[in-house]
Amino acid sequence: MVSYAEARAAFARLLREEGLTEEEHAGIVEALNDRWRTYEKPTVTENLVRLAGDLAQRYALRGYDSIQLASAFVCHGRHQDLRFLAFDDDLNEAAKRVVAVYES
């Protein structure tokens, strides 16, 4: 669920920094809203938050980033073809390391 707010914040930043036009921004927000219902959104449980805390400590992640990664990890267990994408190099690197540990 946190991903929606994170995505909208990133889109707004791009708009403020003139990386997107108003029209592009509106289109991206509309696309996110249209697709949002199709995305799996794991429930934030005690176990998920504790996993996120462990990931935050192990990979030096921010709190919300660790929740997103923990959520992806939970979904990966149900969907082997899951792809993780972030606009944060440290978070993407942590995701690769988590998958490598999981698959070994």
N, CA, C and O of each residue as an XYZ file, in Angstrom:
416
protein
N       0.817     -1.193      0.000
C       0.000      0.000      0.000
C       0.866      1.266      0.000
O       0.478      2.293     -0.556
N       2.020      1.180      0.617
C       2.922      2.329      0.700
C       3.412      2.730     -0.702
O       3.727      3.896     -0.943
N       3.470      1.778     -1.600
C       4.000      2.049     -2.942
C       3.202      3.110     -3.678
O       3.770      3.870     -4.463
N       1.895      3.177     -3.441
C       1.086      4.190     -4.110
C       1.571      5.592     -3.724
O       1.808      6.439     -4.585
N       1.712      5.818     -2.422
C       2.168      7.130     -1.953
C       3.582      7.425     -2.447
O       3.890      8.553     -2.833
N       4.436      6.405     -2.432
C       5.814      6.590     -2.901
C       5.840      6.952     -4.388
O       6.585      7.840     -4.801
N       5.025      6.260     -5.189
C       4.978      6.540     -6.626
C       4.461      7.948     -6.881
O       5.037      8.696     -7.671
N       3.368      8.307     -6.207
C       2.806      9.644     -6.412
C       3.794     10.722     -5.986
O       3.886     11.765     -6.634
N       4.531     10.488     -4.911
C       5.540     11.459     -4.468
C       6.641     11.601     -5.521
O       7.099     12.709     -5.800
N       7.057     10.491     -6.097
C       8.099     10.534     -7.134
C       7.594     11.266     -8.377
O       8.323     12.064     -8.968
N       6.358     10.997     -8.771
C       5.793     11.682     -9.943
C       5.683     13.183     -9.686
O       5.976     13.991    -10.566
N       5.261     13.550     -8.481
C       5.129     14.971     -8.131
C       6.499     15.659     -8.144
O       6.628     16.796     -8.596
N       7.515     14.957     -7.643
C       8.866     15.524     -7.653
C       9.327     15.764     -9.086
O       9.892     16.813     -9.396
N       9.084     14.782     -9.963
C       9.456     14.956    -11.373
C       8.733     16.137    -11.996
O       9.311     16.873    -12.795
N       7.481     16.317    -11.635
C       6.727     17.458    -12.147
C       7.327     18.767    -11.631
O       7.525     19.705    -12.403
N       7.616     18.833    -10.330
C       8.209     20.043     -9.749
C       9.555     20.374    -10.377
O       9.878     21.539    -10.614
N      10.346     19.314    -10.647
C      11.688     19.513    -11.201
C      11.675     19.600    -12.722
O      12.725     19.612    -13.364
N      10.492     19.660    -13.282
C      10.278     19.796    -14.723
C      10.802     18.606    -15.515
O      11.197     18.744    -16.673
N      10.802     17.439    -14.882
C      11.135     16.208    -15.590
C       9.928     15.638    -16.309
O      10.061     14.762    -17.164
N       8.756     16.135    -15.963
C       7.499     15.764    -16.616
C       6.711     17.031    -16.906
O       6.773     18.000    -16.150
N       5.978     17.015    -17.995
C       5.029     18.096    -18.248
C       3.758     17.807    -17.453
O       3.575     16.701    -16.943
N       2.890     18.796    -17.352
C       1.600     18.594    -16.676
C       0.830     17.452    -17.334
O       0.223     16.627    -16.650
N       0.859     17.410    -18.653
C       0.133     16.370    -19.400
C       0.728     14.984    -19.138
O      -0.005     14.020    -18.922
N       2.050     14.892    -19.158
C       2.702     13.611    -18.863
C       2.386     13.152    -17.442
O       2.091     11.982    -17.199
N       2.456     14.097    -16.516
C       2.167     13.777    -15.120
C       0.744     13.250    -14.975
O       0.519     12.231    -14.322
N      -0.205     13.936    -15.578
C      -1.602     13.499    -15.496
C      -1.770     12.096    -16.091
O      -2.510     11.274    -15.552
N      -1.083     11.830    -17.198
C      -1.167     10.510    -17.827
C      -0.583      9.409    -16.952
O      -1.142      8.316    -16.864
N       0.535      9.697    -16.310
C       1.175      8.703    -15.446
C       0.312      8.423    -14.222
O       0.160      7.271    -13.816
N      -0.251      9.468    -13.636
C      -1.125      9.273    -12.471
C      -2.358      8.478    -12.877
O      -2.786      7.586    -12.145
N      -2.929      8.788    -14.028
C      -4.095      8.052    -14.506
C      -3.747      6.576    -14.744
O      -4.530      5.693    -14.393
N      -2.595      6.311    -15.330
C      -2.174      4.923    -15.573
C      -1.986      4.180    -14.256
O      -2.402      3.028    -14.128
N      -1.365      4.828    -13.282
C      -1.199      4.199    -11.977
C      -2.560      3.895    -11.360
O      -2.780      2.795    -10.854
N      -3.460      4.853    -11.398
C      -4.791      4.641    -10.826
C      -5.535      3.518    -11.529
O      -6.224      2.733    -10.877
N      -5.408      3.427    -12.845
C      -6.073      2.362    -13.599
C      -5.513      0.986    -13.249
O      -6.265      0.015    -13.150
N      -4.212      0.901    -13.063
C      -3.565     -0.398    -12.815
C      -3.525     -0.785    -11.341
O      -3.336     -1.956    -11.015
N      -3.697      0.173    -10.462
C      -3.511     -0.061     -9.033
C      -4.338     -1.244     -8.532
O      -3.849     -2.033     -7.722
N      -5.569     -1.381     -8.993
C      -6.439     -2.462     -8.517
C      -5.913     -3.835     -8.894
O      -6.274     -4.827     -8.262
N      -5.067     -3.911     -9.910
C      -4.555     -5.215    -10.366
C      -3.298     -5.646     -9.615
O      -2.876     -6.797     -9.731
N      -2.703     -4.751     -8.856
C      -1.462     -5.063     -8.151
C      -1.760     -5.809     -6.861
O      -2.724     -5.500     -6.161
N      -0.934     -6.780     -6.557
C      -1.052     -7.462     -5.272
C      -0.485     -6.555     -4.197
O       0.599     -5.989     -4.345
N      -1.234     -6.426     -3.117
C      -0.835     -5.555     -2.020
C      -0.887     -6.365     -0.727
O      -1.945     -6.480     -0.109
N       0.254     -6.927     -0.317
C       0.248     -7.736      0.906
C      -0.168     -6.902      2.118
O       0.123     -5.709      2.203
N      -0.843     -7.549      3.031
C      -1.251     -6.893      4.264
C      -0.019     -6.618      5.125
O       0.862     -7.466      5.265
N       0.021     -5.426      5.694
C       1.125     -5.082      6.582
C       0.821     -5.727      7.939
O      -0.027     -5.257      8.698
N       1.532     -6.803      8.211
C       1.345     -7.569      9.435
C       2.557     -7.394     10.336
O       3.561     -6.794      9.950
N       2.442     -7.928     11.536
C       3.576     -7.910     12.469
C       4.786     -8.612     11.838
O       5.908     -8.114     11.920
N       4.551     -9.762     11.212
C       5.661    -10.507     10.591
C       6.306     -9.713      9.461
O       7.531     -9.692      9.338
N       5.490     -9.059      8.634
C       6.036     -8.287      7.524
C       6.856     -7.109      8.053
O       7.931     -6.819      7.528
N       6.361     -6.435      9.080
C       7.085     -5.292      9.640
C       8.396     -5.740     10.281
O       9.409     -5.049     10.176
N       8.378     -6.882     10.936
C       9.619     -7.390     11.536
C      10.628     -7.779     10.454
O      11.821     -7.507     10.589
N      10.147     -8.419      9.379
C      11.026     -8.722      8.252
C      11.590     -7.425      7.674
O      12.780     -7.345      7.366
N      10.746     -6.422      7.529
C      11.201     -5.122      7.018
C      12.277     -4.527      7.920
O      13.254     -3.960      7.432
N      12.102     -4.652      9.222
C      13.118     -4.156     10.157
C      14.442     -4.867      9.977
O      15.501     -4.241      9.986
N      14.377     -6.193      9.813
C      15.609     -6.957      9.574
C      16.284     -6.521      8.275
O      17.503     -6.359      8.229
N      15.482     -6.330      7.211
C      16.043     -5.907      5.925
C      16.624     -4.500      6.019
O      17.668     -4.214      5.433
N      15.946     -3.622      6.756
C      16.450     -2.249      6.921
C      17.820     -2.266      7.591
O      18.732     -1.545      7.187
N      17.948     -3.095      8.615
C      19.233     -3.180      9.318
C      20.303     -3.809      8.446
O      21.413     -3.286      8.346
N      19.976     -4.933      7.812
C      20.959     -5.674      7.026
C      21.445     -4.889      5.813
O      22.630     -4.934      5.484
N      20.540     -4.165      5.138
C      20.905     -3.514      3.878
C      20.898     -1.987      3.960
O      20.935     -1.313      2.931
N      20.850     -1.441      5.169
C      20.888      0.017      5.389
C      19.809      0.741      4.586
O      20.083      1.707      3.874
N      18.571      0.246      4.721
C      17.444      0.822      3.993
C      16.639      1.762      4.884
O      16.645      1.647      6.109
N      15.950      2.693      4.236
C      14.987      3.528      4.949
C      13.761      2.674      5.279
O      13.550      1.622      4.676
N      12.965      3.130      6.232
C      11.823      2.362      6.720
C      10.837      1.946      5.642
O      10.538      0.761      5.499
N      10.323      2.918      4.874
C       9.347      2.567      3.847
C       9.966      1.707      2.753
O       9.300      0.828      2.207
N      11.209      1.946      2.433
C      11.879      1.100      1.435
C      11.948     -0.338      1.916
O      11.741     -1.268      1.137
N      12.233     -0.523      3.186
C      12.316     -1.890      3.706
C      10.945     -2.558      3.725
O      10.857     -3.771      3.537
N       9.876     -1.800      3.947
C       8.523     -2.365      3.885
C       8.205     -2.783      2.460
O       7.613     -3.840      2.241
N       8.589     -1.969      1.493
C       8.356     -2.331      0.091
C       9.130     -3.592     -0.285
O       8.596     -4.469     -0.965
N      10.363     -3.684      0.146
C      11.172     -4.860     -0.179
C      10.622     -6.096      0.522
O      10.560     -7.168     -0.080
N      10.224     -5.964      1.777
C       9.639     -7.103      2.494
C       8.345     -7.548      1.807
O       8.084     -8.746      1.698
N       7.546     -6.606      1.350
C       6.306     -6.937      0.638
C       6.603     -7.681     -0.651
O       5.931     -8.657     -0.983
N       7.614     -7.216     -1.378
C       8.004     -7.903     -2.620
C       8.499     -9.311     -2.314
O       8.210    -10.248     -3.059
N       9.234     -9.461     -1.234
C       9.733    -10.774     -0.833
C       8.566    -11.724     -0.561
O       8.594    -12.880     -0.982
N       7.547    -11.242      0.137
C       6.360    -12.049      0.415
C       5.663    -12.421     -0.890
O       5.270    -13.574     -1.074
N       5.506    -11.462     -1.792
C       4.851    -11.736     -3.079
C       5.685    -12.688     -3.931
O       5.133    -13.516     -4.656
N       7.005    -12.575     -3.849
C       7.885    -13.436     -4.639
C       7.670    -14.906     -4.291
O       7.810    -15.778     -5.148
N       7.333    -15.174     -3.047
C       7.053    -16.541     -2.635
C       5.837    -17.118     -3.328
O       5.719    -18.335     -3.467
N       4.925    -16.249     -3.769
C       3.697    -16.695     -4.450
C       3.776    -16.529     -5.962
O       3.028    -17.177     -6.694
N       4.666    -15.674     -6.434
C       4.766    -15.356     -7.863
C       6.230    -15.380     -8.281
O       6.936    -14.384     -8.123
N       6.680    -16.480     -8.798
C       8.099    -16.623     -9.139
C       8.543    -15.669    -10.243
O       9.734    -15.383    -10.365
N       7.608    -15.173    -11.046
C       7.978    -14.277    -12.139
C       7.932    -12.802    -11.727
O       7.990    -11.921    -12.585
N       7.831    -12.532    -10.444
C       7.778    -11.167     -9.932
C       9.054    -10.411    -10.287
O      10.156    -10.950    -10.190
N       8.891     -9.168    -10.696
C      10.025     -8.279    -10.967
C       9.941     -7.104    -10.009
O       8.870     -6.527     -9.821
N      11.059     -6.751     -9.406
C      11.121     -5.635     -8.472
C      11.759     -4.464     -9.179
O      12.805     -4.613     -9.812
N      11.142     -3.299     -9.079
C      11.661     -2.096     -9.729
C      11.547     -0.929     -8.771
O      10.499     -0.694     -8.171
N      12.627     -0.214     -8.641
C      12.634      1.001     -7.827
C      13.527      2.021     -8.512
O      14.403      1.667     -9.303
N      13.303      3.261     -8.208
C      14.142      4.335     -8.731
C      15.219      4.696     -7.721
O      15.622      5.854     -7.608
N      15.676      3.695     -6.995
C      16.672      3.878     -5.938
C      17.690      2.750     -6.096
O      17.363      1.578     -5.910
N      18.910      3.111     -6.437
C      19.943      2.102     -6.691
C      20.214      1.225     -5.473
O      20.401      0.016     -5.610
N      20.235      1.823     -4.286
C      20.497      1.037     -3.074
C      19.389      0.020     -2.830
O      19.663     -1.116     -2.443
N      18.147      0.418     -3.051
C      17.018     -0.487     -2.868
C      17.039     -1.602     -3.904
O      16.778     -2.757     -3.569
N      17.344     -1.279     -5.148
C      17.448     -2.316     -6.184
C      18.568     -3.298     -5.864
O      18.416     -4.503     -6.064
N      19.680     -2.793     -5.373
C      20.798     -3.673     -5.021
C      20.418     -4.580     -3.857
O      20.748     -5.766     -3.860
N      19.732     -4.033     -2.870
C      19.270     -4.852     -1.740
C      18.315     -5.932     -2.231
O      18.376     -7.069     -1.765
N      17.439     -5.590     -3.162
C      16.493     -6.577     -3.707
C      17.245     -7.723     -4.387
O      16.888     -8.888     -4.216
N      18.276     -7.395     -5.151
C      19.075     -8.443     -5.800
C      19.717     -9.360     -4.765
O      19.756    -10.579     -4.932
N      20.212     -8.760     -3.708
C      20.879     -9.562     -2.661
C      19.876    -10.446     -1.923
O      20.186    -11.592     -1.599
N      18.678     -9.924     -1.656
C      17.641    -10.718     -0.998
C      17.240    -11.899     -1.875
O      17.118    -13.022     -1.384
N      17.037    -11.658     -3.151
C      16.670    -12.751     -4.068
C      17.785    -13.784     -4.137
O      17.514    -14.984     -4.148
N      19.037    -13.334     -4.184
C      20.155    -14.270     -4.250
C      20.178    -15.162     -3.006
O      20.426    -16.362     -3.123
N      19.931    -14.614     -1.845
C      19.885    -15.385     -0.608
C      18.715    -16.353     -0.642
O      18.856    -17.520     -0.273
N      17.554    -15.868     -1.086
C      16.337    -16.681     -1.146
C      16.493    -17.857     -2.094
O      16.037    -18.962     -1.802
N      17.140    -17.619     -3.235
C      17.259    -18.675     -4.250
C      18.403    -19.630     -3.990
O      18.492    -20.662     -4.655
N      19.287    -19.326     -3.044
C      20.412    -20.220     -2.784
C      20.050    -21.320     -1.804
O      20.890    -22.158     -1.479
